[in-house]
Amino acid sequence: MLTDAGIEPNEAKIEVKMLLEHFCKYTEKDRLMGLEPENIEIVEAKVQERIKTRMPVQYLIGEAYFMGEFFKVTPDVLIPRDETEILVRRAIDIIKILTPTPTLPVGEGVSVLDIGTGSGCIACTIAKNTDATVLGVDISSDALRVALDNVTKLGINNRAFFRKSNLFEKVRAEEKFDMIISNPPYIPANYEFEPEVLHEPKLALIAEENGLEFYRKITEQAPEFLKPDGVLMFELGIGEAELVKAFMEKDFEDIKIEKDLAGIERIIYGKRRCL
């Protein structure tokens, strides 16, 4: 049924498996023994809902898999993408290099600011896999509620914190960070979205200035909140790498761009230039 609705066959198989596991607690034993009729009815109903509404399956089940963990997601937050894993894995590598002693008390190690935290998947994953303390900020109160649920679920409330803020607006002048990381809205306003993406929050997707608005704003303000040699990192939209690099060159050095598996320039990062 999903393929008849235009969903790619491999993706359709994955989605049915996700529905089975979530709503029917599907196991390998069920694969051999078969599903109970009532479970089949549940999944068929969810498939029909998926087809009718084009609601992403992650919203239907209320969670998305990201870097080894299941994160709560609602239509108030973006669904974590594979591309963002590239950003987070590189951030973790850099943080481990920056960490002077792996057993420093909480609050005395590397500090990270995650701008536009959404579900908190970036902030939580960094906090869980390093000794860093992470502050995630977002303009959306509804998104922050989801992030708080995720940090509680993962049991890292002592390392990941959240605050309502429009970019740096509520970040205090005395707060300085070793890293600022962001997967900002970067899609131009005139972009035609696929039906599934229309269910995601436009606030987290669309940016003015042909998609570059938040790269510019964050890059201009980041030096005020970064420690000497602090790192600024972004996920990139397609074709935006050189334009974002141009923003960064004024105050950042050792700028690097990395590609995803499809050969698309997907992340950029650089070190704050110290005068």
Beta strands, then each sheet from edge to edge (+ up, - down):
strand 1: 63-66
strand 2: 69-72
strand 3: 111-115
strand 4: 133-138
strand 5: 160-164
strand 6: 177-182
strand 7: 187-188
strand 8: 206-207
strand 9: 226-235
strand 10: 252-259
strand 11: 265-272
sheet 1: 1+ 2-
sheet 2: 5+ 4+ 3+ 6+ 9+ 11- 10+
sheet 3: 7+ 8+
end
